[in-house]
Each structure stands twice: as C-alpha cells, then as structure tokens.
Amino acid sequence: MRDVVAHERLPPERVALVDLLDRLLAGGVVVTGDLVLSIADVDLVRISLRALIVSIDELEGGGPR
C-alpha cells in the first residue's frame, strides 16, 4: 500500500465549509470518543460516545440517483 500525500487527496482549489459539510453528510460520518475521569489511577467516570451523522435523504434512501 502506498502512502498518500495530503496534497494528492485535497483539491487544488479552496473548498467552502458548506461544500465540505455537504460531502460529509452525503457519505455519513461516525464520531466516536471515550472520556475517563480518574483520581490516583482509579477510574471514577467513563463516558463513551458513538454517533452517526448523516443526512436524512441518504438515511431514507432518497438521495440523488
């Protein structure tokens, strides 16, 4: 597998934030994270986050054909 350099993945022109958000929602984004609060190496609170962010059109299958 070859390494991809950042300038090969990004278009040479500037992308507007709205266009970037539209691309992300069209394909869907999964956000995951873990937060652990501990004192003296004793875990007191553990919070796990798992979220799927996708446009409703894509979720229902009504996206562009």
GROMACS elastic network, one bead per residue, 0.5 to 0.9 nm:
[ bonds ]
;  ai    aj funct       b0    kb
    4     7     6  0.84455   500
    4     8     6  0.66411   500
    4     9     6  0.72053   500
    5     8     6  0.54713   500
    5     9     6  0.69410   500
    6     9     6  0.53830   500
    6    10     6  0.64353   500
    7    10     6  0.53574   500
    7    11     6  0.74826   500
    7    12     6  0.76208   500
    8    11     6  0.75928   500
    8    12     6  0.87988   500
   10    13     6  0.84344   500
   11    14     6  0.73268   500
   11    15     6  0.78743   500
   12    15     6  0.89633   500
   15    18     6  0.83404   500
   15    19     6  0.65050   500
   15    20     6  0.66806   500
   16    19     6  0.52649   500
   16    20     6  0.63768   500
   16    21     6  0.87318   500
   17    20     6  0.50537   500
   17    21     6  0.61293   500
   17    22     6  0.85490   500
   18    21     6  0.51058   500
   18    22     6  0.61169   500
   18    23     6  0.86896   500
   19    22     6  0.50237   500
   19    23     6  0.62611   500
   19    24     6  0.86896   500
   20    23     6  0.51710   500
   20    24     6  0.62691   500
   20    25     6  0.86937   500
   21    24     6  0.50922   500
   21    25     6  0.61216   500
   21    26     6  0.84864   500
   22    25     6  0.52528   500
   22    26     6  0.60431   500
   22    27     6  0.87761   500
   22    55     6  0.86445   500
   23    26     6  0.51574   500
   23    27     6  0.64914   500
   23    28     6  0.84114   500
   24    27     6  0.54883   500
   24    28     6  0.57037   500
   24    29     6  0.62932   500
   24    53     6  0.85526   500
   24    54     6  0.76946   500
   24    55     6  0.89330   500
   25    29     6  0.68101   500
   25    53     6  0.67450   500
   25    55     6  0.51470   500
   25    56     6  0.89025   500
   25    58     6  0.81398   500
   26    29     6  0.88950   500
   26    54     6  0.66265   500
   26    55     6  0.62546   500
   26    57     6  0.84511   500
   26    58     6  0.63736   500
   26    63     6  0.80923   500
   27    54     6  0.70236   500
   27    55     6  0.84572   500
   27    58     6  0.78679   500
   28    52     6  0.70600   500
   28    53     6  0.56803   500
   28    55     6  0.72743   500
   28    58     6  0.82658   500
   28    59     6  0.88910   500
   29    51     6  0.82405   500
   29    52     6  0.58437   500
   29    53     6  0.51098   500
   29    54     6  0.63698   500
   30    50     6  0.72709   500
   30    51     6  0.57291   500
   30    53     6  0.62263   500
   30    54     6  0.86493   500
   31    49     6  0.74948   500
   31    50     6  0.58158   500
   31    51     6  0.51101   500
   31    52     6  0.63739   500
   31    53     6  0.77044   500
   32    48     6  0.75944   500
   32    49     6  0.53250   500
   32    51     6  0.64495   500
   32    52     6  0.88292   500
   33    47     6  0.83002   500
   33    48     6  0.59066   500
   33    49     6  0.50497   500
   33    50     6  0.67473   500
   34    46     6  0.72636   500
   34    47     6  0.57353   500
   34    49     6  0.61893   500
   34    50     6  0.89041   500
   35    45     6  0.79844   500
   35    46     6  0.57723   500
   35    47     6  0.50647   500
   35    48     6  0.64242   500
   35    49     6  0.84079   500
   36    43     6  0.66665   500
   36    44     6  0.74893   500
   36    45     6  0.56884   500
   36    47     6  0.63989   500
   36    48     6  0.86726   500
   37    42     6  0.85107   500
   37    43     6  0.60177   500
   37    44     6  0.56969   500
   37    45     6  0.50942   500
   37    46     6  0.65052   500
   37    47     6  0.86928   500
   38    41     6  0.58785   500
   38    42     6  0.51840   500
   38    44     6  0.51518   500
   38    45     6  0.69250   500
   38    46     6  0.87862   500
   39    42     6  0.53553   500
   39    43     6  0.67724   500
   39    44     6  0.72260   500
   40    43     6  0.84515   500
   43    46     6  0.72395   500
   54    57     6  0.84824   500
   54    58     6  0.68648   500
   54    59     6  0.67012   500
   55    58     6  0.54232   500
   55    59     6  0.63079   500
   55    60     6  0.88214   500
   55    63     6  0.88527   500
   56    60     6  0.61103   500
   56    61     6  0.84068   500
   56    62     6  0.82892   500
   56    63     6  0.85931   500
   57    60     6  0.53867   500
   57    61     6  0.60695   500
   57    64     6  0.85174   500
   58    61     6  0.50191   500
   58    62     6  0.59380   500
   58    64     6  0.84140   500
   59    62     6  0.76414   500
   59    63     6  0.82196   500
   60    63     6  0.78246   500
   61    64     6  0.87872   500
   62    65     6  0.81353   500
